[in-house]
Amino acid sequence: MVTVVTELVQCFHLRGRYGQYTMNQESTTTKVIEKPPFDRSSSQDSLDELSMEDYWIELENIKRSSENRQEAQEVVVVKEPDEGELEEEWLKEAGLSNLFGESAGDPQESMVFLSTLTRTQAAAVQKRVEMVSQTLRKRNKQHQIPDVRDIFAQQRESKETAPGGTELQSLRTNENKYQGRDDQASNLVVGEKKPILPEETPASETDINLEVSFAEQALNQKESSKEKIQKSKGNDATSPNFRVPKDKTGTTRIGDLAPQDMKKVCPLALIELTALYDVLGIELKQQKAVKIKTRDSGLFCVPLTVLLEQDQRKIPGTRIPLIFQKLISRIEEGGLETEGLLRIPGAATRIKNLCQELEAKFYEGTFNWESVKQHDAASLLKLFIRELPQPLLSVQYLKAFQAVQNLPTKNQQLQALNLLVILLPDANRDTLKALLEFLQRVIDNKEKNKMTVMNVAMVMAPNLFMCHALGLKSSEQREFAMAAGTANTMHLLISYQKLLWTIPKFIVNQVREQNSGNHRKDKRAMKKLLKKMAYDREKYEKQDKSANDADVPQGVIRVQAPHLSKVSMAIQLTEELRASDVLARFLSQESGLAQTLKIGEVFLYEIGGNIGERCLDDDTYMKDLYQLNPNAEWVIKSKPS
């Protein structure tokens, strides 16, 4: 088999033959590079038989474009963080800053949070607290830093003394699975060592495990075998394709949860990602966010948040920059069947002039889009992504995205990408989703445009992963090492969008457990207050119970739509009743609503109990969800834009 390094060297030799794709053919040179001394990762193995010429041609186009646009780019030199600084930032982002130094945070809330962590998550927290503790001692700071063992001992005690309840018992049913304490947990691991199949066998399709902590899966995998984990060959014929599993309590996608629950999801995703990298022995390369001087108006070289502020003044509720949407629209107007779409660049001089004209006329509405050729629009789209002052994949997590290629298996690469997508700022995540959906539409026309998923991945990878605005200059050897890996990561981002925008069930369960813990804490405080005020405790409990029961018989839920109708509907739960059935029944009962609303315009929500608010997917089995959250209310409403 030809090694990836040999393949890349051959690609450099081929550059001159593909001058029609470059902006300046005369300056193309052939250069022989010595084999760089780096280990081949699994993702590089997967590209052994694929030509990388598209990647290198795109990289040359980017360099030429940067020279032409030099005056528009401000290179920011990122200062290396001091010892312990990243760990402090990590703990703050995880909502655990009160574990060191002074903090206004509620220690009880932190205890509830810590009580929900898995063993690998707890180990990741402990490691960072100890590193910060050592650093602060070196700086001779007089912080009273609690011993981490004491912290986790306290939360274990609070767990043991917590009063039992239906909600808690429901959540504990799967606790052993996602905390890795079940002897059978290793049986649930996806991607464990399997016999090698013949090369001609087509790739199988299997559910990815979203019920058990990813780090726990990796640890169980290590513990169940004395041998090293066998590296899967990224996208070869023996590597399975993964799909989102069917979950009777409903699949939760990004955007389905209320903001207060998402605030709990993100710290858990960060801790889980860190724990996964710790278990696999890979450094999580997290970059400290930097404040930089940026343009406060315009289109190119403008932060996403500033662009969206401008756009929302014109169209309230805009979540994706208007210029970004318009460029995609212009490309699609030219037809997605055009051969070499995204690969063939526009003329450099024309692109530069179009940028200047767009800056002056876009918001005035006087720009002539008919003058923009399809390949020019594609080049402008890629230029927009590259010239963001902070990368689309974010300053903080760009290196973590790049490090995904170093994870041993395709399963673990997908798990890490899933967590990283959750961690992206909303503006970055929404824009990335719009880009990936567009790229998939391009790939859907591959028979005519000759742009397969790997072709598109190779063209787009340098635009997303090589952030020149941050001064991350790469040597040729580093470019060799990154090329195949980032192209493979781009491939996964495009091919597994549905999976990557799913919130793992084990994290949703941890959020439920946090909410239950906080409710118990608040309830105990209220009872204590009422007792002090000489109220009858028994009377309070009876009132509380009757309010929860609301005269609804066991096994029946009451569905309401306060914004749509004054009528509520009692529905008997059955084994086969799904969320889509509930919606259909309610709309059929309300004849006026059935004429004005359709399925897909309104959704059934689970509100309260052990969740803030969650939009249910159509295939949610209501009886299973009711058993998980018996105190929830069931409300039909439209999704916020």
C-alpha positions as CSV (number, residue, x, y, z in Angstrom):
1,M,0.0,0.0,0.0
2,V,1.3,3.4,-0.9
3,T,1.9,5.5,2.3
4,V,0.2,8.8,2.8
5,V,3.6,10.6,2.8
6,T,4.5,9.2,-0.6
7,E,1.0,10.1,-1.9
8,L,1.5,13.7,-0.7
9,V,4.9,14.0,-2.3
10,Q,3.4,12.8,-5.6
11,C,0.7,15.5,-5.2
12,F,3.4,18.2,-5.0
13,H,4.8,16.8,-8.3
14,L,1.3,17.0,-9.8
15,R,0.6,20.6,-8.9
16,G,2.0,21.9,-12.2
17,R,-0.4,19.8,-14.2
18,Y,-3.4,21.3,-12.4
19,G,-2.6,24.9,-13.0
20,Q,-6.1,25.6,-14.4
21,Y,-7.3,25.5,-10.8
22,T,-4.8,28.0,-9.5
23,M,-5.0,31.8,-9.7
24,N,-1.5,32.1,-11.1
25,Q,-0.1,29.1,-12.9
26,E,3.3,30.7,-13.7
27,S,4.3,30.8,-10.0
28,T,3.5,27.2,-9.4
29,T,6.7,25.3,-8.6
30,T,7.5,21.7,-8.2
31,K,9.3,20.9,-5.0
32,V,10.4,17.5,-3.6
33,I,9.9,17.2,0.2
34,E,11.7,14.7,2.3
35,K,9.6,12.3,4.2
36,P,8.7,14.0,7.5
37,P,9.3,12.0,10.7
38,F,5.8,11.7,12.1
39,D,3.5,8.8,12.9
40,R,0.6,8.0,10.7
41,S,-2.7,8.4,12.5
42,S,-5.7,6.3,11.8
43,S,-7.3,9.1,9.8
44,Q,-4.1,9.3,7.6
45,D,-4.3,5.6,7.0
46,S,-7.8,6.1,5.7
47,L,-6.5,8.4,2.9
48,D,-3.7,6.1,1.7
49,E,-5.5,5.4,-1.6
50,L,-6.9,8.9,-2.1
51,S,-5.3,11.7,-4.1
52,M,-4.6,14.8,-1.9
53,E,-4.0,17.1,-4.9
54,D,-7.3,19.1,-4.3
55,Y,-6.1,19.9,-0.8
56,W,-2.7,21.3,-1.8
57,I,-4.2,23.2,-4.8
58,E,-6.7,24.8,-2.4
59,L,-3.9,25.7,0.0
60,E,-1.9,27.4,-2.8
61,N,-5.0,29.3,-3.8
62,I,-5.5,30.5,-0.2
63,K,-1.9,31.7,0.0
64,R,-2.3,33.6,-3.2
65,S,-5.5,35.1,-2.1
66,S,-3.9,36.1,1.2
67,E,-1.2,38.0,-0.7
68,N,-3.8,39.8,-2.7
69,R,-5.8,40.7,0.5
70,Q,-2.9,41.4,2.8
71,E,-4.1,44.9,3.6
72,A,-7.5,43.5,4.8
73,Q,-6.0,41.0,7.3
74,E,-4.7,41.8,10.7
75,V,-2.5,39.0,12.1
76,V,-2.9,38.5,15.8
77,V,-0.1,36.9,17.7
78,V,-1.6,34.7,20.5
79,K,0.3,34.9,23.7
80,E,1.2,31.6,25.3
81,P,-0.8,31.2,28.5
82,D,1.0,31.2,31.9
83,E,1.3,28.0,33.9
84,G,-2.1,27.0,35.3
85,E,-3.9,29.7,33.4
86,L,-5.7,27.4,31.1
87,E,-6.7,25.1,34.0
88,E,-8.2,28.2,35.8
89,E,-10.1,29.1,32.6
90,W,-11.2,25.5,32.2
91,L,-12.7,25.4,35.8
92,K,-14.4,28.7,35.2
93,E,-16.0,27.5,32.0
94,A,-17.0,24.3,33.7
95,G,-18.8,26.4,36.4
96,L,-16.4,25.3,39.1
97,S,-14.4,28.4,39.8
98,N,-15.5,28.3,43.5
99,L,-13.3,25.2,43.9
100,F,-10.3,27.6,44.0
101,G,-9.9,31.1,45.2
102,E,-12.8,33.4,45.9
103,S,-16.1,33.0,44.1
104,A,-19.6,34.3,44.5
105,G,-21.0,30.9,43.3
106,D,-23.4,28.8,45.3
107,P,-21.3,26.0,46.9
108,Q,-24.5,23.9,47.3
109,E,-25.1,24.1,43.6
110,S,-21.6,23.0,42.9
111,M,-22.1,20.0,45.2
112,V,-25.3,19.0,43.3
113,F,-23.3,19.4,40.0
114,L,-20.4,17.3,41.3
115,S,-22.7,14.6,42.5
116,T,-23.9,13.9,38.9
117,L,-20.4,13.4,37.5
118,T,-19.1,10.0,36.3
119,R,-15.8,8.6,37.6
120,T,-13.9,9.8,34.6
121,Q,-15.5,13.3,34.7
122,A,-14.7,13.5,38.4
123,A,-11.1,12.5,37.7
124,A,-10.8,15.2,35.0
125,V,-12.0,17.9,37.5
126,Q,-9.7,16.6,40.2
127,K,-6.7,16.8,37.9
128,R,-7.4,20.4,37.0
129,V,-8.1,21.5,40.6
130,E,-4.8,19.9,41.7
131,M,-2.9,21.7,38.9
132,V,-4.4,25.1,39.8
133,S,-3.7,24.4,43.5
134,Q,0.0,23.7,42.7
135,T,0.2,26.8,40.6
136,L,-1.3,29.1,43.2
137,R,1.0,27.7,45.8
138,K,4.0,28.5,43.6
139,R,2.7,32.0,43.2
140,N,2.5,32.2,47.0
141,K,-1.2,33.1,46.9
142,Q,-3.0,32.7,50.2
143,H,-6.0,30.9,48.7
144,Q,-7.8,28.4,50.8
145,I,-8.1,25.6,48.3
146,P,-10.1,22.6,49.4
147,D,-8.7,19.1,49.0
148,V,-10.5,17.5,46.0
149,R,-11.0,14.3,47.9
150,D,-12.9,16.2,50.6
151,I,-15.0,17.9,47.9
152,F,-16.1,14.6,46.4
153,A,-16.5,13.0,49.8
154,Q,-19.0,15.8,50.7
155,Q,-21.0,15.3,47.6
156,R,-21.1,11.5,48.2
157,E,-22.5,12.1,51.7
158,S,-25.1,14.5,50.4
159,K,-26.1,11.9,47.8
160,E,-26.5,9.2,50.5
161,T,-28.6,11.5,52.8
162,A,-30.8,12.8,50.0
163,P,-34.5,11.8,50.4
164,G,-35.7,9.3,47.8
165,G,-38.3,10.0,45.2
166,T,-39.9,8.7,42.0
167,E,-37.8,11.1,39.8
168,L,-34.5,10.2,41.5
169,Q,-35.2,6.4,41.2
170,S,-36.1,6.8,37.5
171,L,-32.8,8.6,36.9
172,R,-30.8,6.1,38.9
173,T,-32.1,3.2,36.8
174,N,-29.4,4.0,34.2
175,E,-26.9,5.5,36.6
176,N,-24.6,2.5,36.7
177,K,-24.4,2.4,33.0
178,Y,-23.3,6.0,32.4
179,Q,-21.1,6.1,35.5
180,G,-19.3,2.9,34.5
181,R,-20.1,1.0,37.7
182,D,-22.0,-1.8,36.0
183,D,-20.1,-5.0,35.3
184,Q,-21.9,-5.3,32.0
185,A,-21.1,-1.7,31.0
186,S,-18.3,-2.9,28.7
187,N,-20.9,-4.8,26.7
188,L,-22.5,-1.4,25.8
189,V,-19.3,0.0,24.3
190,V,-19.5,0.9,20.6
191,G,-16.3,0.5,18.6
192,E,-14.7,-2.2,20.7
193,K,-12.2,-4.6,19.1
194,K,-13.9,-6.8,16.5
195,P,-12.6,-9.4,14.1
196,I,-11.3,-8.0,10.9
197,L,-13.7,-8.4,8.0
198,P,-12.6,-9.1,4.4
199,E,-11.8,-5.9,2.4
200,E,-14.6,-6.5,-0.1
201,T,-17.3,-6.5,2.6
202,P,-19.3,-3.3,2.5
203,A,-19.3,-1.0,5.5
204,S,-21.8,-2.0,8.1
205,E,-24.1,0.5,9.9
206,T,-24.4,0.5,13.7
207,D,-25.9,2.7,16.4
208,I,-23.5,5.0,18.2
209,N,-23.8,4.6,21.9
210,L,-25.2,7.9,23.4
211,E,-26.5,6.4,26.7
212,V,-23.1,5.7,28.3
213,S,-20.4,8.4,28.9
214,F,-17.9,8.4,26.0
215,A,-15.0,8.5,28.5
216,E,-16.5,5.6,30.4
217,Q,-16.8,3.6,27.2
218,A,-13.1,4.3,26.4
219,L,-12.0,3.4,29.9
220,N,-14.1,0.2,29.9
221,Q,-12.6,-0.6,26.5
222,K,-9.1,-0.3,28.0
223,E,-9.9,-2.3,31.1
224,S,-11.6,-5.1,29.2
225,S,-8.5,-5.8,27.1
226,K,-4.8,-6.0,28.1
227,E,-3.8,-5.3,24.6
228,K,-3.7,-1.8,23.1
229,I,-6.9,-0.6,21.4
230,Q,-6.6,-1.6,17.8
231,K,-6.8,1.5,15.6
232,S,-9.7,1.4,13.1
233,K,-8.9,2.6,9.6
234,G,-11.1,5.7,9.5
235,N,-13.2,5.3,6.4
236,D,-12.0,1.9,5.0
237,A,-14.3,-0.9,4.0
238,T,-14.2,-2.5,7.5
239,S,-15.1,0.6,9.4
240,P,-18.8,0.8,10.3
241,N,-21.0,3.8,9.5
242,F,-22.6,5.2,12.6
243,R,-26.2,6.4,13.0
244,V,-28.2,8.1,15.7
245,P,-30.0,5.3,17.8
246,K,-33.7,5.3,18.4
247,D,-34.5,6.3,21.9
248,K,-37.9,5.7,23.4
249,T,-37.7,8.8,25.6
250,G,-36.9,10.9,22.5
251,T,-33.7,12.1,20.8
252,T,-32.6,15.5,22.0
253,R,-31.1,17.8,19.4
254,I,-29.3,21.1,19.9
255,G,-32.0,23.7,20.0
256,D,-34.5,21.4,21.7
257,L,-33.6,22.4,25.2
258,A,-34.4,25.6,27.0
259,P,-31.5,28.1,27.6
260,Q,-31.3,27.3,31.3
261,D,-30.8,23.6,30.5
262,M,-28.2,24.3,27.8
263,K,-26.3,26.3,30.4
264,K,-25.9,23.0,32.2
265,V,-25.2,21.0,29.1
266,C,-22.1,23.0,28.0
267,P,-20.1,22.5,31.2
268,L,-20.9,18.8,31.2
269,A,-19.8,18.6,27.5
270,L,-16.5,20.3,28.3
271,I,-15.8,18.0,31.3
272,E,-16.7,14.9,29.2
273,L,-14.5,16.0,26.3
274,T,-11.6,16.6,28.7
275,A,-12.2,13.2,30.4
276,L,-12.3,11.4,27.0
277,Y,-9.0,13.0,26.0
278,D,-7.5,12.2,29.4
279,V,-8.5,8.5,29.2
280,L,-7.0,8.2,25.7
281,G,-3.8,10.0,26.8
282,I,-4.2,12.8,24.3
283,E,-3.6,16.5,25.2
284,L,-6.7,18.6,24.9
285,K,-5.3,21.6,23.1
286,Q,-7.6,24.4,24.3
287,Q,-6.6,27.9,23.3
288,K,-7.3,30.8,25.6
289,A,-9.8,33.2,24.0
290,V,-8.1,36.5,23.1
291,K,-9.5,40.0,22.8
292,I,-8.5,41.6,19.5
293,K,-9.2,44.8,17.8
294,T,-11.7,44.1,15.0
295,R,-13.8,46.1,12.6
296,D,-17.1,47.2,14.0
297,S,-18.9,47.2,10.6
298,G,-18.7,45.8,7.1
299,L,-18.8,42.3,5.7
300,F,-15.3,40.7,5.6
301,C,-12.9,40.5,8.5
302,V,-15.8,41.3,10.8
303,P,-16.7,39.1,13.9
304,L,-19.8,36.9,13.5
305,T,-21.5,38.6,16.5
306,V,-21.0,42.1,15.0
307,L,-22.4,40.9,11.6
308,L,-25.4,39.4,13.3
309,E,-26.1,42.6,15.2
310,Q,-26.0,44.5,11.9
311,D,-28.3,41.9,10.2
312,Q,-30.8,41.8,13.1
313,R,-31.3,45.5,12.8
314,K,-32.5,44.8,9.2
315,I,-34.2,41.4,9.8
316,P,-35.0,40.6,13.5
317,G,-34.2,37.1,14.6
318,T,-31.4,36.5,12.0
319,R,-29.1,33.7,13.2
320,I,-26.9,33.3,10.1
321,P,-25.1,36.3,8.5
322,L,-27.1,37.7,5.6
323,I,-24.0,37.9,3.3
324,F,-23.2,34.2,4.1
325,Q,-26.8,33.2,3.2
326,K,-26.7,35.3,0.0
327,L,-23.4,33.9,-1.2
328,I,-24.8,30.3,-0.8
329,S,-28.0,31.3,-2.6
330,R,-26.0,32.8,-5.5
331,I,-24.0,29.6,-5.8
332,E,-27.2,27.5,-5.9
333,E,-28.8,29.8,-8.4
334,G,-26.0,28.8,-10.9
335,G,-26.9,25.1,-10.4
336,L,-25.1,22.6,-8.1
337,E,-24.3,20.4,-11.1
338,T,-21.4,22.6,-12.3
339,E,-18.3,20.5,-12.6
340,G,-15.5,21.5,-10.1
341,L,-17.9,23.6,-7.9
342,L,-16.0,24.9,-4.9
343,R,-12.7,23.6,-6.3
344,I,-12.2,26.0,-9.3
345,P,-11.4,29.5,-7.9
346,G,-12.5,32.8,-9.4
347,A,-10.1,35.3,-10.8
348,A,-8.1,37.0,-8.0
349,T,-8.5,40.6,-9.3
350,R,-12.2,40.1,-9.8
351,I,-12.6,38.7,-6.3
352,K,-10.8,41.7,-4.8
353,N,-13.0,44.1,-6.7
354,L,-16.2,42.3,-5.7
355,C,-15.2,42.4,-2.1
356,Q,-14.8,46.2,-2.2
357,E,-18.1,46.6,-4.1
358,L,-19.9,44.4,-1.6
359,E,-18.6,46.3,1.3
360,A,-19.9,49.5,-0.2
361,K,-23.3,48.4,-1.6
362,F,-24.5,45.2,0.2
363,Y,-26.5,46.8,3.0
364,E,-27.7,49.6,0.7
365,G,-29.3,46.9,-1.5
366,T,-27.7,48.3,-4.7
367,F,-25.2,45.5,-5.3
368,N,-25.7,43.8,-8.7
369,W,-25.7,40.1,-7.9
370,E,-26.2,39.2,-11.6
371,S,-22.6,40.3,-12.2
372,V,-21.2,37.6,-9.8
373,K,-20.2,34.4,-11.5
374,Q,-20.8,31.1,-9.7
375,H,-17.1,30.3,-9.1
376,D,-16.6,33.9,-7.9
377,A,-19.4,33.4,-5.4
378,A,-17.8,30.1,-4.2
379,S,-14.4,31.9,-3.8
380,L,-16.1,34.7,-1.8
381,L,-17.8,32.2,0.5
382,K,-14.5,30.5,1.3
383,L,-12.8,33.9,1.7
384,F,-15.5,35.0,4.1
385,I,-14.9,31.9,6.3
386,R,-11.1,32.4,6.2
387,E,-11.2,36.1,7.0
388,L,-13.3,35.9,10.1
389,P,-11.2,37.5,12.8
390,Q,-11.7,34.5,15.0
391,P,-12.2,31.1,13.2
392,L,-15.6,29.6,12.6
393,L,-14.5,26.6,14.8
394,S,-13.7,29.3,17.5
395,V,-10.3,30.3,18.9
396,Q,-10.9,28.3,22.0
397,Y,-11.5,25.0,20.3
398,L,-9.7,25.2,17.0
399,K,-6.8,23.1,18.3
400,A,-9.2,20.6,19.9
401,F,-10.9,20.2,16.5
402,Q,-7.5,19.7,14.9
403,A,-6.5,17.1,17.6
404,V,-9.6,14.9,16.7
405,Q,-7.5,13.3,14.0
406,N,-5.2,11.8,16.8
407,L,-8.1,9.8,18.4
408,P,-7.7,6.1,17.9
409,T,-11.1,5.2,16.4
410,K,-13.7,6.7,14.1
411,N,-16.2,6.2,16.9
412,Q,-14.1,8.3,19.3
413,Q,-13.5,10.9,16.7
414,L,-17.3,11.3,16.2
415,Q,-17.8,11.4,20.0
416,A,-15.3,14.2,20.3
417,L,-16.7,16.2,17.4
418,N,-20.2,15.8,18.9
419,L,-19.0,17.4,22.2
420,L,-17.1,20.1,20.3
421,V,-20.1,21.1,18.3
422,I,-22.1,21.5,21.5
423,L,-19.4,23.7,22.9
424,L,-19.3,26.2,20.0
425,P,-20.8,29.6,20.5
426,D,-24.4,29.8,19.1
427,A,-23.4,32.1,16.2
428,N,-20.5,29.8,15.2
429,R,-22.6,26.6,15.5
430,D,-25.5,28.0,13.5
431,T,-23.3,29.2,10.7
432,L,-21.3,26.0,10.6
433,K,-24.6,24.0,10.3
434,A,-25.7,26.2,7.4
435,L,-22.3,25.6,5.7
436,L,-22.4,21.8,6.2
437,E,-26.0,21.5,5.0
438,F,-24.9,23.5,1.8
439,L,-21.9,21.2,1.3
440,Q,-24.1,18.2,1.6
441,R,-26.3,19.6,-1.2
442,V,-23.2,20.0,-3.4
443,I,-22.2,16.4,-2.7
444,D,-25.7,15.2,-3.6
445,N,-24.9,16.3,-7.2
446,K,-21.6,14.5,-7.3
447,E,-22.4,12.5,-10.4
448,K,-22.4,15.7,-12.4
449,N,-20.2,18.1,-10.5
450,K,-17.5,15.5,-9.7
451,M,-17.4,16.7,-6.1
452,T,-17.5,13.7,-3.8
453,V,-17.6,14.1,-0.1
454,M,-13.8,13.6,0.1
455,N,-13.2,16.1,-2.7
456,V,-15.3,18.7,-0.9
457,A,-13.7,17.8,2.5
458,M,-10.2,18.4,1.0
459,V,-11.2,21.7,-0.6
460,M,-12.9,23.0,2.6
461,A,-10.5,21.7,5.3
462,P,-7.8,24.3,4.8
463,N,-10.4,27.1,4.9
464,L,-11.7,26.0,8.3
465,F,-8.6,24.6,10.0
466,M,-5.8,26.9,8.9
467,C,-6.5,30.1,10.8
468,H,-4.0,32.6,9.3
469,A,-5.6,35.5,11.2
470,L,-4.3,34.1,14.5
471,G,-0.7,34.0,13.2
472,L,-0.7,30.1,13.3
473,K,1.9,29.8,10.6
474,S,2.6,26.2,9.5
475,S,5.8,24.6,8.3
476,E,5.6,22.3,5.3
477,Q,6.1,19.4,7.6
478,R,3.2,20.5,9.8
479,E,1.1,20.9,6.7
480,F,1.9,17.3,5.7
481,A,0.9,16.1,9.2
482,M,-2.4,18.0,9.2
483,A,-3.5,17.6,5.7
484,A,-5.0,14.1,5.7
485,G,-6.2,14.4,9.3
486,T,-8.1,17.6,8.9
487,A,-9.6,16.5,5.6
488,N,-10.8,13.3,7.3
489,T,-12.3,15.4,10.2
490,M,-14.0,17.7,7.6
491,H,-15.4,14.5,6.0
492,L,-16.9,13.4,9.4
493,L,-18.4,16.9,10.0
494,I,-20.2,16.8,6.6
495,S,-21.2,13.1,6.7
496,Y,-22.5,13.0,10.3
497,Q,-24.3,16.3,10.8
498,K,-27.4,14.7,12.2
499,L,-25.4,12.8,14.8
500,L,-23.1,15.7,15.7
501,W,-26.1,18.0,16.4
502,T,-27.5,15.5,18.9
503,I,-27.1,16.0,22.7
504,P,-26.1,12.6,24.1
505,K,-28.7,11.0,26.4
506,F,-26.2,10.5,29.3
507,I,-25.7,14.3,29.4
508,V,-29.4,15.0,29.3
509,N,-29.8,12.5,32.2
510,Q,-27.1,14.4,34.1
511,V,-29.0,17.7,33.5
512,R,-32.2,16.0,34.8
513,E,-30.3,14.8,37.9
514,Q,-29.0,18.3,38.5
515,N,-32.4,19.8,38.2
516,S,-33.8,17.1,40.6
517,G,-31.1,17.8,43.1
518,N,-31.7,21.6,42.9
519,H,-35.4,21.1,43.3
520,R,-34.9,19.0,46.5
521,K,-32.5,21.6,47.8
522,D,-35.0,24.4,47.2
523,K,-37.9,22.3,48.6
524,R,-36.0,21.6,51.8
525,A,-35.2,25.3,52.2
526,M,-38.8,26.2,51.6
527,K,-40.0,23.7,54.2
528,K,-37.5,25.0,56.7
529,L,-38.8,28.5,56.1
530,L,-42.4,27.5,56.4
531,K,-41.6,25.7,59.7
532,K,-40.0,28.8,61.1
533,M,-43.1,30.8,60.1
534,A,-45.2,28.3,62.1
535,Y,-47.1,27.0,59.1
536,D,-48.5,23.5,59.2
537,R,-45.9,21.4,57.4
538,E,-48.4,18.6,56.7
539,K,-50.8,21.1,55.2
540,Y,-48.1,22.4,52.9
541,E,-47.2,18.9,51.7
542,K,-50.8,18.1,51.0
543,Q,-51.2,21.3,48.9
544,D,-47.9,20.5,47.1
545,K,-49.1,17.0,46.3
546,S,-52.5,18.1,45.1
547,A,-51.0,20.8,42.9
548,N,-48.8,18.2,41.2
549,D,-51.5,15.6,40.8
550,A,-54.0,18.2,39.3
551,D,-56.8,15.7,39.4
552,V,-55.3,13.7,36.5
553,P,-55.8,9.9,36.9
554,Q,-52.8,7.6,36.9
555,G,-51.6,6.7,33.4
556,V,-53.2,9.8,31.9
557,I,-51.5,13.0,30.8
558,R,-53.2,16.4,30.2
559,V,-52.0,18.2,27.1
560,Q,-52.6,21.9,26.7
561,A,-51.8,24.7,24.2
562,P,-52.3,28.0,26.1
563,H,-51.1,30.1,23.1
564,L,-53.4,28.3,20.7
565,S,-56.5,27.1,22.5
566,K,-58.3,27.4,25.9
567,V,-59.1,23.7,25.8
568,S,-56.8,21.0,27.3
569,M,-57.0,17.3,26.4
570,A,-56.6,14.3,28.7
571,I,-54.8,11.4,26.8
572,Q,-54.5,7.9,28.1
573,L,-50.9,6.6,27.9
574,T,-50.3,3.4,26.0
575,E,-47.2,1.5,25.1
576,E,-47.3,2.7,21.5
577,L,-48.5,6.3,22.0
578,R,-45.9,8.7,20.4
579,A,-45.5,12.5,20.5
580,S,-46.7,12.7,16.9
581,D,-49.9,10.9,17.8
582,V,-50.6,13.4,20.6
583,L,-50.1,16.3,18.2
584,A,-52.4,14.8,15.6
585,R,-55.2,14.1,18.2
586,F,-55.0,17.6,19.6
587,L,-55.1,19.3,16.2
588,S,-58.0,17.0,15.0
589,Q,-60.0,18.0,18.1
590,E,-59.5,21.7,17.4
591,S,-61.0,22.1,14.0
592,G,-60.0,25.8,13.8
593,L,-56.4,25.0,14.6
594,A,-56.3,22.1,12.1
595,Q,-57.1,24.5,9.3
596,T,-54.5,27.0,10.2
597,L,-51.7,24.8,11.6
598,K,-49.9,21.8,10.2
599,I,-47.7,19.1,11.8
600,G,-44.2,20.6,11.7
601,E,-45.4,24.1,12.6
602,V,-46.1,23.2,16.3
603,F,-44.4,20.8,18.6
604,L,-45.1,18.9,21.9
605,Y,-43.0,20.1,24.8
606,E,-42.0,18.4,28.1
607,I,-41.9,21.3,30.6
608,G,-40.9,21.1,34.3
609,G,-40.3,18.2,36.6
610,N,-36.6,17.3,36.1
611,I,-36.2,19.3,32.9
612,G,-36.6,23.0,32.2
613,E,-38.1,22.6,28.8
614,R,-37.6,20.1,26.0
615,C,-39.0,20.0,22.5
616,L,-40.0,16.3,21.7
617,D,-39.2,14.6,18.5
618,D,-42.1,12.8,16.8
619,D,-40.9,9.3,17.7
620,T,-40.9,9.9,21.5
621,Y,-42.8,7.2,23.3
622,M,-44.9,9.1,25.8
623,K,-45.3,6.4,28.4
624,D,-41.5,5.9,28.6
625,L,-40.9,9.6,29.0
626,Y,-43.7,9.9,31.5
627,Q,-42.0,7.3,33.7
628,L,-38.8,9.3,33.5
629,N,-40.4,12.6,34.3
630,P,-43.8,12.0,35.9
631,N,-44.1,15.6,37.2
632,A,-43.8,17.3,33.8
633,E,-46.4,19.3,32.0
634,W,-47.2,18.7,28.3
635,V,-47.6,21.8,26.2
636,I,-48.1,22.2,22.5
637,K,-46.5,25.4,21.0
638,S,-44.4,26.6,18.1
639,K,-40.6,26.6,18.3
640,P,-38.9,30.0,18.9
641,S,-37.2,31.3,15.9
